[in-house]
């Protein structure tokens, strides 16, 4: 519980200094996973078209905090296993970031949440 409170305080401090949204990826599983942040732009017919903005790999229990220069809008976050893994894992969540100054927190098991500044 103490670690969760410290993580939330760290997130709030980082979010207060951002000019655009920040994002924290946290691998809460026991296997190495790949995360992807994609912008959901609309194509000329109005259908969403994914554009990958961030891709990374996280070991079990590790975090990656990024102060990205992306603005509010629709995004998708996906988590998947390494191609060399013997087990199958895939989760994808769509989010809409409505404020430039906020922190997005993503873990593989639950939908991301947004902490406004």
N, CA, C and O atoms as a MOPAC input file, in Angstrom:
PM7 MOZYME 1SCF
protein

 N      0.82200 1    -1.18600 1     0.00000 1
 C      0.00000 1     0.00000 1     0.00000 1
 C      0.87200 1     1.25800 1     0.00000 1
 O      0.57000 1     2.24700 1    -0.66800 1
 N      1.94700 1     1.19100 1     0.76000 1
 C      2.86800 1     2.32600 1     0.84700 1
 C      3.45900 1     2.64400 1    -0.52900 1
 O      3.60400 1     3.81000 1    -0.89700 1
 N      3.80300 1     1.57600 1    -1.29500 1
 C      4.37800 1     1.76300 1    -2.62800 1
 C      3.36600 1     2.40800 1    -3.57900 1
 O      3.73300 1     3.24400 1    -4.40400 1
 N      2.10100 1     2.02200 1    -3.46200 1
 C      1.05600 1     2.59600 1    -4.31700 1
 C      0.90800 1     4.08800 1    -4.03600 1
 O      0.81300 1     4.88800 1    -4.96700 1
 N      0.88900 1     4.46500 1    -2.76100 1
 C      0.75600 1     5.87800 1    -2.38700 1
 C      1.94900 1     6.67800 1    -2.89200 1
 O      1.77700 1     7.77800 1    -3.41700 1
 N      3.16500 1     6.13500 1    -2.73700 1
 C      4.35700 1     6.83400 1    -3.23300 1
 C      4.33000 1     6.97300 1    -4.75000 1
 O      4.72900 1     8.00500 1    -5.28800 1
 N      3.85600 1     5.93000 1    -5.44400 1
 C      3.75300 1     5.99900 1    -6.90900 1
 C      2.77200 1     7.07900 1    -7.34200 1
 O      3.04000 1     7.82500 1    -8.28400 1
 N      1.63400 1     7.16200 1    -6.65300 1
 C      0.63400 1     8.17600 1    -7.00000 1
 C      1.18000 1     9.57300 1    -6.74600 1
 O      0.95400 1    10.47900 1    -7.54700 1
 N      1.90400 1     9.76200 1    -5.63100 1
 C      2.51200 1    11.06900 1    -5.35800 1
 C      3.54400 1    11.44200 1    -6.42000 1
 O      3.59700 1    12.59200 1    -6.85600 1
 N      4.35800 1    10.48300 1    -6.83300 1
 C      5.33500 1    10.72000 1    -7.89600 1
 C      4.64300 1    11.11800 1    -9.18500 1
 O      5.07900 1    12.03700 1    -9.87900 1
 N      3.56800 1    10.42500 1    -9.49900 1
 C      2.79900 1    10.71600 1   -10.71000 1
 C      2.23500 1    12.13300 1   -10.64600 1
 O      2.30100 1    12.86800 1   -11.63200 1
 N      1.68700 1    12.52200 1    -9.50600 1
 C      1.11300 1    13.86600 1    -9.36800 1
 C      2.16800 1    14.95300 1    -9.50600 1
 O      1.91200 1    15.98900 1   -10.11900 1
 N      3.35000 1    14.72900 1    -8.94400 1
 C      4.43900 1    15.70800 1    -9.07300 1
 C      4.87500 1    15.83800 1   -10.52400 1
 O      5.05900 1    16.94700 1   -11.02600 1
 N      5.04200 1    14.70000 1   -11.19800 1
 C      5.44500 1    14.73500 1   -12.60400 1
 C      4.36900 1    15.37000 1   -13.48100 1
 O      4.68700 1    16.10600 1   -14.41500 1
 N      3.11400 1    15.09400 1   -13.19200 1
 C      2.02900 1    15.64800 1   -14.00200 1
 C      1.93300 1    17.15800 1   -13.85400 1
 O      1.54200 1    17.84700 1   -14.79700 1
 N      2.28200 1    17.67900 1   -12.68900 1
 C      2.15200 1    19.12200 1   -12.48000 1
 C      3.18700 1    19.91700 1   -13.26600 1
 O      2.99200 1    21.10900 1   -13.50200 1
 N      4.28400 1    19.28200 1   -13.67600 1
 C      5.32700 1    20.00500 1   -14.39700 1
 C      5.23800 1    19.81800 1   -15.91300 1
 O      6.08200 1    20.33600 1   -16.64400 1
 N      4.24800 1    19.10100 1   -16.38600 1
 C      4.15500 1    18.78100 1   -17.81600 1
 C      3.40400 1    19.84400 1   -18.58800 1
 O      2.47500 1    20.45900 1   -18.06400 1
 N      3.80600 1    20.06600 1   -19.84400 1
 C      3.06700 1    20.97500 1   -20.71700 1
 C      2.15300 1    20.19100 1   -21.65100 1
 O      1.22600 1    20.76200 1   -22.22600 1
 N      2.39500 1    18.91800 1   -21.80700 1
 C      1.50500 1    18.02100 1   -22.53600 1
 C      1.40900 1    16.75700 1   -21.69300 1
 O      2.06600 1    16.66600 1   -20.65600 1
 N      0.60900 1    15.78000 1   -22.11100 1
 C      0.40300 1    14.67300 1   -21.18000 1
 C      1.62300 1    13.76700 1   -21.06500 1
 O      2.38800 1    13.58400 1   -22.01200 1
 N      1.77100 1    13.21000 1   -19.87400 1
 C      2.80800 1    12.22700 1   -19.58700 1
 C      2.13800 1    10.87300 1   -19.52100 1
 O      0.92600 1    10.78100 1   -19.32900 1
 N      2.92300 1     9.82500 1   -19.68000 1
 C      2.36700 1     8.48400 1   -19.59000 1
 C      3.33000 1     7.57300 1   -18.84200 1
 O      4.54400 1     7.62900 1   -19.04000 1
 N      2.76500 1     6.73000 1   -17.97900 1
 C      3.56200 1     5.75100 1   -17.24900 1
 C      3.05700 1     4.36400 1   -17.62600 1
 O      1.87800 1     4.04900 1   -17.46000 1
 N      3.96000 1     3.54800 1   -18.13200 1
 C      3.68600 1     2.14800 1   -18.41100 1
 C      4.27600 1     1.34400 1   -17.25200 1
 O      5.44400 1     1.52000 1   -16.90600 1
 N      3.47700 1     0.46800 1   -16.65500 1
 C      3.96100 1    -0.35600 1   -15.55100 1
 C      3.59300 1    -1.81200 1   -15.80900 1
 O      2.41700 1    -2.15600 1   -15.92300 1
 N      4.60900 1    -2.65800 1   -15.89900 1
 C      4.38600 1    -4.08000 1   -16.15200 1
 C      4.14700 1    -4.78400 1   -14.82300 1
 O      5.08500 1    -5.02600 1   -14.06400 1
 N      2.90000 1    -5.10900 1   -14.54700 1
 C      2.52000 1    -5.76000 1   -13.28800 1
 C      2.43700 1    -7.27900 1   -13.41900 1
 O      1.94900 1    -7.95200 1   -12.51100 1
 N      2.90600 1    -7.82000 1   -14.53100 1
 C      2.86800 1    -9.27100 1   -14.74300 1
 C      4.20600 1    -9.89400 1   -14.36600 1
 O      5.12300 1    -9.19800 1   -13.93000 1
 N      4.31300 1   -11.20800 1   -14.53800 1
 C      5.56900 1   -11.91600 1   -14.25400 1
 C      6.32800 1   -12.27500 1   -15.53300 1
 O      7.19700 1   -13.14600 1   -15.51400 1
 N      6.00000 1   -11.60000 1   -16.65300 1
 C      6.69900 1   -11.85900 1   -17.91700 1
 C      7.02000 1   -10.53000 1   -18.61700 1
 O      6.34300 1    -9.52500 1   -18.39900 1
 N      8.03700 1   -10.54100 1   -19.44100 1
 C      8.40600 1    -9.35100 1   -20.20800 1
 C      7.34900 1    -9.10000 1   -21.27600 1
 O      6.95900 1   -10.01200 1   -22.00600 1
 N      6.88400 1    -7.83900 1   -21.36000 1
 C      5.83600 1    -7.48100 1   -22.31300 1
 C      6.25500 1    -6.28900 1   -23.16200 1
 O      7.15300 1    -5.52800 1   -22.80000 1
 N      5.58400 1    -6.14900 1   -24.29800 1
 C      5.77400 1    -5.00300 1   -25.18600 1
 C      4.53900 1    -4.12500 1   -25.07800 1
 O      3.41200 1    -4.61500 1   -25.14400 1
 N      4.75700 1    -2.81400 1   -24.91000 1
 C      3.64300 1    -1.86200 1   -24.87800 1
 C      3.69300 1    -0.98200 1   -26.11900 1
 O      4.76300 1    -0.72100 1   -26.66800 1
 N      2.52400 1    -0.53200 1   -26.55100 1
 C      2.42900 1     0.34500 1   -27.71500 1
 C      1.39400 1     1.42500 1   -27.43200 1
 O      0.28200 1     1.12800 1   -26.99600 1
 N      1.76100 1     2.67000 1   -27.67800 1
 C      0.82400 1     3.79300 1   -27.62300 1
 C      0.58200 1     4.22700 1   -29.05800 1
 O      1.51900 1     4.57700 1   -29.77400 1
 N     -0.68600 1     4.20200 1   -29.47900 1
 C     -1.04800 1     4.56400 1   -30.85600 1
 C     -2.04500 1     5.70500 1   -30.84800 1
 O     -2.96700 1     5.73100 1   -30.03200 1
 N     -1.85800 1     6.64400 1   -31.75700 1
 C     -2.80300 1     7.73900 1   -31.94400 1
 C     -3.87900 1     7.24500 1   -32.89500 1
 O     -3.57600 1     6.61400 1   -33.90800 1
 N     -5.12500 1     7.52700 1   -32.57600 1
 C     -6.23600 1     7.09700 1   -33.41500 1
 C     -6.71800 1     8.27000 1   -34.26200 1
 O     -7.66000 1     8.97100 1   -33.89200 1
 N     -6.07000 1     8.47200 1   -35.38500 1
 C     -6.46600 1     9.53400 1   -36.31000 1
 C     -7.58700 1     9.00800 1   -37.19500 1
 O     -7.65800 1     7.81000 1   -37.46700 1
 N     -8.44900 1     9.88900 1   -37.63700 1
 C     -9.51200 1     9.47700 1   -38.55700 1
 C     -9.01600 1     9.58900 1   -39.98800 1
 O     -8.40300 1    10.58600 1   -40.37000 1
 N     -9.28600 1     8.55400 1   -40.77600 1
 C     -8.92300 1     8.62300 1   -42.18800 1
 C     -9.95800 1     9.46800 1   -42.93100 1
 O    -10.86300 1    10.02200 1   -42.30700 1
 N     -9.83900 1     9.57000 1   -44.21100 1
 C    -10.70600 1    10.46700 1   -44.98800 1
 C    -12.16900 1    10.03800 1   -44.97400 1
 O    -13.04500 1    10.84400 1   -45.28700 1
 N    -12.45200 1     8.77800 1   -44.61600 1
 C    -13.83800 1     8.31800 1   -44.51900 1
 C    -14.36800 1     8.37800 1   -43.09300 1
 O    -15.50500 1     7.98000 1   -42.84100 1
 N    -13.55900 1     8.87200 1   -42.15300 1
 C    -13.99300 1     9.01300 1   -40.77500 1
 C    -13.75400 1     7.80400 1   -39.89100 1
 O    -14.18400 1     7.79000 1   -38.73700 1
 N    -13.06900 1     6.77600 1   -40.41500 1
 C    -12.77200 1     5.59400 1   -39.60200 1
 C    -11.43200 1     5.77200 1   -38.89000 1
 O    -10.51800 1     6.39200 1   -39.43500 1
 N    -11.30900 1     5.22300 1   -37.65500 1
 C    -10.03000 1     5.36300 1   -36.95100 1
 C     -8.89700 1     4.63800 1   -37.66900 1
 O     -9.06900 1     3.53500 1   -38.18800 1
 N     -7.76400 1     5.27000 1   -37.68300 1
 C     -6.55500 1     4.69600 1   -38.28000 1
 C     -5.44400 1     4.83600 1   -37.25000 1
 O     -5.12800 1     5.95200 1   -36.83700 1
 N     -4.84500 1     3.72300 1   -36.82600 1
 C     -3.82600 1     3.75400 1   -35.78600 1
 C     -2.47300 1     4.17500 1   -36.34100 1
 O     -2.04400 1     3.71400 1   -37.39900 1
 N     -1.80300 1     5.07100 1   -35.59700 1
 C     -0.44400 1     5.47100 1   -35.89800 1
 C      0.38000 1     5.25100 1   -34.63700 1
 O      0.14400 1     5.90800 1   -33.62300 1
 N      1.33900 1     4.34000 1   -34.68700 1
 C      2.15000 1     4.04400 1   -33.50700 1
 C      3.01500 1     5.23600 1   -33.14700 1
 O      3.72100 1     5.78800 1   -33.99200 1
 N      2.95200 1     5.63200 1   -31.86500 1
 C      3.71000 1     6.77700 1   -31.37300 1
 C      4.85800 1     6.34100 1   -30.46300 1
 O      5.94600 1     6.91500 1   -30.51200 1
 N      4.61300 1     5.32100 1   -29.63000 1
 C      5.60300 1     4.82700 1   -28.67700 1
 C      5.51900 1     3.31000 1   -28.65100 1
 O      4.42700 1     2.74400 1   -28.58700 1
 N      6.66700 1     2.65300 1   -28.70000 1
 C      6.73900 1     1.19800 1   -28.54600 1
 C      7.92400 1     0.90700 1   -27.63800 1
 O      9.00100 1     1.47800 1   -27.80800 1
 N      7.72100 1     0.01500 1   -26.67300 1
 C      8.80600 1    -0.32600 1   -25.76700 1
 C      8.62200 1    -1.70200 1   -25.18100 1
 O      7.59400 1    -2.35100 1   -25.37600 1
 N      9.63500 1    -2.13500 1   -24.46100 1
 C      9.63100 1    -3.44600 1   -23.81500 1
 C      9.89000 1    -3.23700 1   -22.33700 1
 O     10.77500 1    -2.47000 1   -21.95900 1
 N      9.10600 1    -3.93000 1   -21.48600 1
 C      9.27700 1    -3.80500 1   -20.04400 1
 C      9.41300 1    -5.17600 1   -19.40100 1
 O      8.63200 1    -6.08800 1   -19.67100 1
 N     10.41200 1    -5.30000 1   -18.55400 1
 C     10.59900 1    -6.52300 1   -17.77700 1
 C      9.54600 1    -6.57700 1   -16.66800 1
 O      8.94000 1    -5.55300 1   -16.35000 1
 N      9.32100 1    -7.73100 1   -16.08600 1
 C      8.33500 1    -7.85600 1   -15.00800 1
 C      8.61800 1    -6.88900 1   -13.85800 1
 O      9.75600 1    -6.76300 1   -13.40700 1
 N      7.57200 1    -6.21000 1   -13.39000 1
 C      7.68900 1    -5.29400 1   -12.25800 1
 C      8.33500 1    -3.95800 1   -12.55900 1
 O      8.50400 1    -3.15800 1   -11.63900 1
 N      8.70300 1    -3.67700 1   -13.78800 1
 C      9.37800 1    -2.42200 1   -14.14100 1
 C      8.38100 1    -1.37000 1   -14.60800 1
 O      7.26400 1    -1.68600 1   -15.01600 1
 N      8.81700 1    -0.08700 1   -14.53700 1
 C      8.00700 1     1.05500 1   -14.97000 1
 C      8.79400 1     1.87400 1   -15.98300 1
 O     10.02500 1     1.88000 1   -15.98300 1
 N      8.06900 1     2.55200 1   -16.83000 1
 C      8.66200 1     3.49600 1   -17.77700 1
 C      7.77800 1     4.73700 1   -17.79500 1
 O      6.60400 1     4.66800 1   -18.16000 1
 N      8.35500 1     5.87800 1   -17.39700 1
 C      7.60200 1     7.13400 1   -17.38200 1
 C      8.13100 1     8.01300 1   -18.50700 1
 O      9.33400 1     8.24700 1   -18.62000 1
 N      7.21300 1     8.49200 1   -19.33300 1
 C      7.59200 1     9.31600 1   -20.47700 1
 C      6.86800 1    10.64300 1   -20.44700 1
 O      5.64900 1    10.69600 1   -20.28800 1
 N      7.62600 1    11.71300 1   -20.59900 1
 C      7.04500 1    13.03100 1   -20.79800 1
 C      6.99400 1    13.25900 1   -22.29500 1
 O      7.92800 1    13.80000 1   -22.88600 1
 N      5.90300 1    12.84600 1   -22.89800 1
 C      5.79800 1    12.91000 1   -24.34800 1
 C      5.18000 1    14.23100 1   -24.78000 1
 O      4.45100 1    14.86500 1   -24.01600 1
 N      5.46800 1    14.63100 1   -25.97900 1
 C      4.96000 1    15.89900 1   -26.49500 1
 C      3.74700 1    15.65600 1   -27.37500 1
 O      3.64900 1    16.20300 1   -28.47400 1
 N      2.81700 1    14.83100 1   -26.89000 1
 C      1.60200 1    14.54600 1   -27.63300 1
 C      0.44600 1    15.28600 1   -26.98900 1
 O      0.39500 1    15.43400 1   -25.76800 1
 N     -0.45200 1    15.73700 1   -27.78900 1
 C     -1.58700 1    16.52900 1   -27.32300 1
 C     -2.79400 1    15.64400 1   -27.05600 1
 O     -2.79400 1    14.45400 1   -27.37200 1
 N     -3.80600 1    16.23900 1   -26.47700 1
 C     -5.04800 1    15.52900 1   -26.17200 1
 C     -5.65600 1    14.93100 1   -27.43400 1
 O     -5.45700 1    15.44000 1   -28.53700 1
 N     -6.39800 1    13.84700 1   -27.25500 1
 C     -7.05000 1    13.19800 1   -28.38500 1
 C     -7.26800 1    11.72300 1   -28.11800 1
 O     -7.02900 1    11.25000 1   -27.00700 1
 N     -7.72000 1    10.98800 1   -29.12800 1
 C     -7.96700 1     9.55200 1   -28.96800 1
 C     -6.69300 1     8.72800 1   -29.17400 1
 O     -5.93600 1     8.95400 1   -30.11800 1
 N     -6.47300 1     7.76900 1   -28.26900 1
 C     -5.28900 1     6.90800 1   -28.31700 1
 C     -5.70000 1     5.46700 1   -28.01300 1
 O     -6.77200 1     5.22300 1   -27.45900 1
 N     -4.85400 1     4.53400 1   -28.37500 1
 C     -5.00200 1     3.12800 1   -27.99500 1
 C     -3.69300 1     2.69000 1   -27.35700 1
 O     -2.61100 1     3.04600 1   -27.82300 1
 N     -3.80500 1     1.91400 1   -26.28700 1
 C     -2.63100 1     1.34700 1   -25.62200 1
 C     -2.78000 1    -0.16600 1   -25.67200 1
 O     -3.80900 1    -0.71300 1   -25.27400 1
 N     -1.74500 1    -0.83500 1   -26.16300 1
 C     -1.79600 1    -2.30200 1   -26.20500 1
 C     -0.58600 1    -2.88200 1   -25.48500 1
 O      0.49000 1    -2.28400 1   -25.45700 1
 N     -0.78600 1    -4.05100 1   -24.90800 1
 C      0.25100 1    -4.82900 1   -24.24700 1
 C      0.25500 1    -6.21000 1   -24.90400 1
 O     -0.80100 1    -6.81600 1   -25.08500 1
 N      1.43900 1    -6.70500 1   -25.26000 1
 C      1.53700 1    -8.03400 1   -25.86900 1
 C      2.82100 1    -8.72500 1   -25.41900 1
 O      3.75400 1    -8.08000 1   -24.93900 1
 N      2.85300 1   -10.03000 1   -25.58000 1
 C      4.03800 1   -10.79200 1   -25.20800 1
 C      5.09600 1   -10.69300 1   -26.30500 1
 O      4.81300 1   -10.28400 1   -27.43100 1
 N      6.30300 1   -11.07400 1   -25.95200 1
 C      7.38000 1   -11.15000 1   -26.93900 1
 C      7.07900 1   -12.26300 1   -27.93100 1
 O      6.42900 1   -13.25000 1   -27.58800 1
 N      7.54800 1   -12.10400 1   -29.14300 1
 C      7.29200 1   -13.13800 1   -30.15500 1
 C      7.96200 1   -14.45800 1   -29.79500 1
 O      7.53200 1   -15.51400 1   -30.26000 1
 N      9.00100 1   -14.41400 1   -28.98100 1
 C      9.69500 1   -15.63900 1   -28.57500 1
 C      9.02100 1   -16.33000 1   -27.38800 1
 O      9.44800 1   -17.40900 1   -26.97600 1
 N      7.97100 1   -15.71400 1   -26.83700 1
 C      7.29000 1   -16.27200 1   -25.67300 1
 C      6.43400 1   -17.47800 1   -26.06500 1
 O      5.86500 1   -17.53100 1   -27.15500 1
 N      6.35900 1   -18.43300 1   -25.15500 1
 C      5.54200 1   -19.62600 1   -25.42000 1
 C      4.08200 1   -19.41300 1   -25.02800 1
 O      3.22700 1   -20.22400 1   -25.38500 1
 N      3.78500 1   -18.34400 1   -24.30600 1
 C      2.39900 1   -18.05100 1   -23.91000 1
 C      1.87900 1   -16.84800 1   -24.68100 1
 O      2.64400 1   -15.96800 1   -25.07500 1
 N      0.59500 1   -16.82200 1   -24.88400 1
 C     -0.05400 1   -15.74600 1   -25.64700 1
 C     -0.61100 1   -14.70800 1   -24.67900 1
 O     -1.30200 1   -15.06100 1   -23.72300 1
 N     -0.31500 1   -13.42500 1   -24.91900 1
 C     -0.86400 1   -12.34600 1   -24.09800 1
 C     -1.13300 1   -11.15700 1   -25.00300 1
 O     -0.26000 1   -10.75000 1   -25.76900 1
 N     -2.34400 1   -10.58800 1   -24.92200 1
 C     -2.65900 1    -9.36900 1   -25.67100 1
 C     -3.82200 1    -8.65400 1   -25.00400 1
 O     -4.87500 1    -9.24900 1   -24.77200 1
 N     -3.63000 1    -7.38200 1   -24.69600 1
 C     -4.67900 1    -6.51200 1   -24.15900 1
 C     -4.57200 1    -5.17600 1   -24.88600 1
 O     -3.47500 1    -4.65800 1   -25.09900 1
 N     -5.72700 1    -4.62400 1   -25.26500 1
 C     -5.73800 1    -3.30000 1   -25.90300 1
 C     -6.88000 1    -2.48200 1   -25.31000 1
 O     -7.98400 1    -2.98500 1   -25.10300 1
 N     -6.58800 1    -1.21100 1   -25.04300 1
 C     -7.58700 1    -0.30000 1   -24.47900 1
 C     -7.55200 1     1.01100 1   -25.25700 1
 O     -6.48300 1     1.52400 1   -25.58700 1
 N     -8.72800 1     1.54000 1   -25.54300 1
 C     -8.82100 1     2.85900 1   -26.17100 1
 C     -9.10900 1     3.88500 1   -25.09000 1
 O     -9.91400 1     3.64500 1   -24.19000 1
 N     -8.43800 1     5.04000 1   -25.18700 1
 C     -8.65700 1     6.12800 1   -24.24100 1
 C     -8.76000 1     7.42800 1   -25.00800 1
 O     -8.28200 1     7.53800 1   -26.13700 1
 N     -9.38200 1     8.40500 1   -24.39100 1
 C     -9.39600 1     9.75700 1   -24.94000 1
 C     -8.80400 1    10.67900 1   -23.89700 1
 O     -9.36000 1    10.84300 1   -22.81100 1
 N     -7.68000 1    11.27800 1   -24.22600 1
 C     -7.03900 1    12.24600 1   -23.34300 1
 C     -7.68100 1    13.58800 1   -23.65100 1
 O     -7.58200 1    14.08700 1   -24.77200 1
 N     -8.34200 1    14.17700 1   -22.64900 1
 C     -9.08700 1    15.40600 1   -22.88100 1
 C     -8.33300 1    16.66200 1   -22.48000 1
 O     -8.68500 1    17.75300 1   -22.92900 1
 N     -7.30000 1    16.53800 1   -21.64200 1
 C     -6.52600 1    17.69200 1   -21.21000 1
 C     -5.06500 1    17.47200 1   -21.55100 1
 O     -4.55600 1    16.35500 1   -21.45600 1
 N     -4.38300 1    18.55900 1   -21.95600 1
 C     -2.95900 1    18.45600 1   -22.25300 1
 C     -2.13800 1    18.16600 1   -21.00400 1
 O     -1.14800 1    17.43800 1   -21.07300 1
 N     -2.53100 1    18.71900 1   -19.87300 1
 C     -1.76700 1    18.52300 1   -18.64700 1
 C     -2.41200 1    17.43500 1   -17.81100 1
 O     -3.33300 1    17.69400 1   -17.03700 1
 N     -1.91500 1    16.20500 1   -17.97400 1
 C     -2.41900 1    15.08300 1   -17.19500 1
 C     -1.39200 1    13.95900 1   -17.23700 1
 O     -0.40200 1    14.02300 1   -17.96600 1
 N     -1.65100 1    12.92800 1   -16.43700 1
 C     -0.81300 1    11.73300 1   -16.42200 1
 C     -1.69200 1    10.54300 1   -16.76700 1
 O     -2.74800 1    10.35200 1   -16.16400 1
 N     -1.26200 1     9.74100 1   -17.73600 1
 C     -1.95000 1     8.51300 1   -18.11300 1
 C     -1.14000 1     7.36200 1   -17.51500 1
 O      0.07700 1     7.30200 1   -17.68900 1
 N     -1.81200 1     6.45500 1   -16.81500 1
 C     -1.14300 1     5.31300 1   -16.21000 1
 C     -1.71200 1     4.04400 1   -16.83200 1
 O     -2.92300 1     3.82200 1   -16.82500 1
 N     -0.81800 1     3.21500 1   -17.36800 1
 C     -1.25300 1     1.98200 1   -18.03500 1
 C     -0.53300 1     0.78200 1   -17.45900 1
 O      0.69000 1     0.77800 1   -17.31600 1
 N     -1.32100 1    -0.24800 1   -17.12500 1
 C     -0.79700 1    -1.54800 1   -16.71600 1
 C     -1.46700 1    -2.60100 1   -17.60800 1
 O     -2.53100 1    -2.33600 1   -18.16800 1
 N     -0.87600 1    -3.77300 1   -17.74800 1
 C     -1.46000 1    -4.77200 1   -18.64100 1
 C     -2.83700 1    -5.28100 1   -18.20900 1
 O     -3.65800 1    -5.61600 1   -19.06400 1
 N     -3.10300 1    -5.34300 1   -16.92300 1
 C     -4.30400 1    -6.00800 1   -16.44700 1
 C     -5.58400 1    -5.20900 1   -16.45200 1
 O     -6.66700 1    -5.78900 1   -16.54500 1
 N     -5.49500 1    -3.88200 1   -16.35300 1
 C     -6.70500 1    -3.06500 1   -16.24400 1
 C     -6.65500 1    -1.91600 1   -17.24200 1
 O     -5.57600 1    -1.55200 1   -17.71000 1
 N     -7.80900 1    -1.34000 1   -17.57300 1
 C     -7.79900 1    -0.19000 1   -18.48700 1
 C     -6.99800 1     0.97600 1   -17.89700 1
 O     -6.96600 1     1.14000 1   -16.67800 1
 N     -6.36000 1     1.78000 1   -18.73300 1
 C     -5.57700 1     2.91100 1   -18.24500 1
 C     -6.46800 1     3.92700 1   -17.54000 1
 O     -7.66300 1     4.02900 1   -17.81500 1
 N     -5.86500 1     4.66500 1   -16.63500 1
 C     -6.61200 1     5.75200 1   -16.03200 1
 C     -5.83800 1     7.03400 1   -16.20100 1
 O     -4.61800 1     7.03400 1   -16.36600 1
 N     -6.58300 1     8.14500 1   -16.15800 1
 C     -6.01700 1     9.47200 1   -16.42100 1
 C     -6.15800 1    10.30400 1   -15.16500 1
 O     -7.25300 1    10.46000 1   -14.62400 1
 N     -5.03500 1    10.83600 1   -14.70700 1
 C     -5.04100 1    11.72300 1   -13.54300 1
 C     -4.90100 1    13.14600 1   -14.05700 1
 O     -3.83000 1    13.53200 1   -14.52500 1
 N     -5.98300 1    13.94200 1   -13.97500 1
 C     -5.88900 1    15.32400 1   -14.47500 1
 C     -4.99900 1    16.16900 1   -13.58000 1
 O     -4.80600 1    15.87000 1   -12.40200 1
 N     -4.46900 1    17.21400 1   -14.15600 1
 C     -3.61300 1    18.12400 1   -13.40400 1
 C     -4.42900 1    19.30700 1   -12.96000 1
 O     -3.90400 1    20.20800 1   -12.30500 1

